[in-house]
Amino acid sequence: MKVADVVQRTQLVAVSPRDFVDEWIVASWQQASQWSLNSALAKLRQSHAAWSRRDKSENRLLEYSSVGRCADSPDRYQVEVAEETAKFETVRSFYFQVRGNGDYTMLGVSDKSDATCSGPNIHDEMETK
């Protein structure tokens, strides 16, 4: 029995935590799960599904508002994604917890900011914004 050659994407092409979140949101769950913390897979699957089902008919925009380093680890970041109306009014924000430097892992998604990640906004220092 011959096994077919299969190409499998192993990691996102992301040069910053912000890029990683952007790719994680739009990837299929099959791919995104590979870049997610194993112990949080059930909760992350729910979050990923919710992002996939977002009501795009409302013409809501996504704005990557801020990226902050977290105090407990130099390679953990919080990426704030604001959902905005066409008039750029923020409806709500979500906070993505990411670990890594070039090889990222999604740790969690919340509608509340993590107080340990309240340092300076480094979004504008990143290669892509």
C-alpha positions in Angstrom: 0.0 0.0 0.0 1.5 3.3 -1.1 1.0 6.4 1.2 0.3 9.6 -0.8 2.7 12.5 -0.3 0.9 15.2 1.7 2.0 18.8 2.2 1.1 20.0 5.6 1.5 23.6 6.8 3.3 23.4 10.2 3.4 27.0 11.4 2.0 30.3 10.4 4.0 32.8 8.6 3.9 35.6 11.2 6.6 38.1 12.0 4.7 39.5 15.1 2.1 38.4 17.6 -0.4 40.7 15.8 0.2 38.8 12.5 -0.2 35.5 14.3 -3.6 36.5 15.7 -4.7 37.7 12.3 -3.7 34.3 10.7 -5.1 32.3 13.6 -8.5 34.0 13.2 -8.8 33.2 9.5 -7.3 29.7 9.4 -9.4 26.6 9.5 -9.7 25.1 13.0 -7.8 22.1 11.7 -4.8 24.4 11.1 -5.4 26.8 14.1 -5.6 23.9 16.5 -2.0 23.0 15.6 -0.9 26.5 16.8 -2.9 26.4 20.0 -2.1 25.4 23.6 -3.1 21.8 24.0 -4.5 22.2 27.5 -6.8 25.0 26.2 -8.0 23.4 23.0 -11.6 23.0 23.9 -12.0 26.6 24.9 -9.9 27.9 22.0 -12.0 25.8 19.6 -15.2 27.6 20.9 -13.5 31.0 20.5 -12.3 30.2 17.0 -15.7 29.0 16.0 -17.3 32.2 17.3 -14.8 34.3 15.2 -15.7 32.2 12.1 -19.4 32.8 12.7 -19.1 36.5 13.2 -21.9 38.4 11.5 -20.1 40.0 8.6 -23.4 41.4 7.3 -23.1 44.1 10.0 -20.0 45.5 8.2 -18.0 45.4 11.3 -14.3 46.1 10.9 -11.5 44.6 12.9 -8.9 46.9 14.3 -5.7 45.6 15.9 -5.7 48.2 18.7 -2.8 47.3 20.9 -0.1 44.7 21.6 1.4 44.5 25.0 4.0 42.3 26.6 2.9 40.5 29.7 4.8 40.9 33.0 5.0 37.2 33.8 7.0 36.2 30.7 9.0 38.1 28.2 7.6 36.0 25.3 3.9 36.3 26.2 1.8 39.0 24.6 -1.7 40.3 24.6 -3.2 41.4 21.3 -6.3 43.6 21.5 -8.7 43.3 18.6 -11.5 45.9 18.5 -14.7 45.3 16.5 -15.7 48.6 15.0 -18.7 50.0 13.1 -18.2 51.5 9.6 -17.9 54.9 11.5 -14.9 53.5 13.5 -16.8 53.3 16.7 -15.6 50.4 18.9 -18.4 48.0 19.6 -16.3 45.6 21.8 -12.8 44.4 22.2 -11.3 40.9 22.5 -7.9 40.0 24.0 -5.8 37.3 22.5 -3.0 35.8 24.6 -0.1 34.6 22.6 3.3 33.1 23.5 6.4 33.0 21.4 8.9 34.9 19.3 8.5 33.9 15.7 7.1 30.5 16.5 3.8 31.4 18.2 1.2 29.6 20.2 -2.4 30.8 21.0 -2.9 30.6 24.7 -6.4 32.1 25.1 -9.1 34.5 24.0 -11.1 36.7 26.4 -13.4 39.7 26.4 -11.4 41.1 29.3 -7.9 42.4 29.4 -5.3 40.6 31.5 -3.9 43.1 34.0 -0.4 41.5 33.8 -0.3 42.7 30.2 -0.9 46.4 30.8 2.6 47.6 29.7 3.3 50.0 26.9 1.6 49.4 23.5 4.3 48.0 21.2 2.0 47.7 18.2 3.7 50.5 16.3 7.1 49.0 16.9 6.2 45.8 15.0 7.3 45.1 11.4 3.6 44.8 10.3 0.7 46.7 11.8 
